[in-house]
């Protein structure tokens, strides 16, 4: 079986053309195979939904009206609509929206540039009015904590006549505008803004780059104006090119044709003598489906065509009896895609290992397994508590702990309370092993996806860097291996980014530092394994301590029972959360992209027994 056990296989798209009177029987036969998932082909011709097209056209008209878009006359008329009318209408409207978004973005930039040019023109007129007294205007580019400053331009036919108390004001007259230099305490700025807003005045933006010398100021403004003219001309040319966009013309032509179509054609129908059954199958070829149907006396045409470009093929994962209880962990991040490791295979071993290590108690594990078994009849998703409880019992036996007490059974391995450093070290070893497994799985996926060489040049170096770092912890003389793997990473990355040359070096260094830091943090995250094992023993001891404070025997045992149930409930929930976090963010993140969807076979009808 080999690595195939860990692989998620992709289903095939199939089509079956069967006579109408045999359709129901054919679908029932296909369902009984367990290899078929029905799905409508988006390319299949059906009754035309005129309401959908009308809705899309109204959406198009509303969008144009709300944005005051005046569209050019369009002479490009398509010879025919490629695809279903509803899909053509949707794609045309969607493209127009994307085109309009890009248009608005360019227009916004153009308005900003034109506004800056207008401000600089007024600023230049202000400098001309100041003549040789312009020195110091650059200080008006920003306010301070104790003083606000501003330069305001007012048309001469609408002067700023309002008296501003406690505001320093100086006026300079130009050819068309009067320029006011205002300064005052920060709390007076709202008053100035209110006065300016009620007039035709505007505040000039004094740029930070404006020099202090008068002559240099004029030269800097002229230079910036030239740059703005070039940028504005470039954006205007871009706008003209956008209006000449060929895809825009095609989209507008499609919308025009569809508008005419829905006005004059109320409905389009097709008469078929056969039924077109489509979907996904795990059968190896069309002959398998054909032979299955022929055995049932059904004559049909079967083929495996290329699916629609918008279709995502589902994948099949191992649905074993030992893997199903852990589907809750596998489905959280999404489903594995084509060429990805099947997490269902490894989870039945990893989840109980982590859970049991953090919840080591023979008595508590037994109660948890019993609860999981009983509750699974009502809530099947809780079946994972049974193997997790059994794992907790095994670790409880290894650590010699029963209901938080030591001494009832012999310690087979060691006692975490007496050797806390040892359990922390073992936690790090378990975590490092799990991270290494994730990195190896990433290598296997790279081989399946025909990109092993690229993986070896960069990600392979990260794998061996991690191994070298772990070896160096125990054998410091292996430190040169770390240097070699870093050189390996640098060379591999430079080869991959050879088009960028030396400019790619900062990004490469940043990525290896990030990968190293991430691996260190991920490894340290597994310290929580030992920490929760110690916390479990501490909480159990606290229950006995509280029970011993009660003189009444009834109260004593009541506190013991309620306390242990509370410990089991709270800690089981916490350990479940921590196990999920370690699985998702320290293990799955190494190899699982989760960009697929699971194959869901058609369920055959339940046949009632004959009475």
Secondary structure, DSSP 8 states (H G I E B T S, - for coil): -GGGGGB-EE-EEEEEEEEGGGHHHHHHHHHHHT-EEE---TTS-----HHHHHHHHHHHHHHHHHTT----------SS--S-HHHHHHHHHHHHHHHHHHHHHHHHHHHHHHHHHHHHHHHHHHHHHHGGG-TTGGGGGS--SS-EEEEEEEETTS---S--TTEEEEEEE-SSEEEEEEEE-GGGHHHHHHHHHTSS-EEE---TT--SSHHHHHHHHHHHHHHHHHHHHHHHHHHHHHHT-HHHHHHHHHHHHHHHHHHH--------SEEEEEEEE-SSSHHHHHHHHHHTT--EEEE-----TT----EE----HHHHTTHHHHTTS-B--TT-B-HHHHHHHHHHHHHHHHS--HHHHHHHHHHHHHHTTT-GGGGHHHHHHHHHHHHHHHHTEETTEESSS--SS--TTT-HHHHHHHHHHHHHHHHHHHHHHHHHHHHHTT-HHHHHHTHHHHHHHHHHHHHHHH-GGGHHHHHHHHHHHHHHHHHHTTTTGGGGHHHHHHHHHHHHHHHHHHHHHTHHHHHHHHHHHHHHHHHHHHHHT--SHHHHHHHHHHHHHHHHHHHHHHHHHHHHHHIIIIIGGGT----B-B-------------
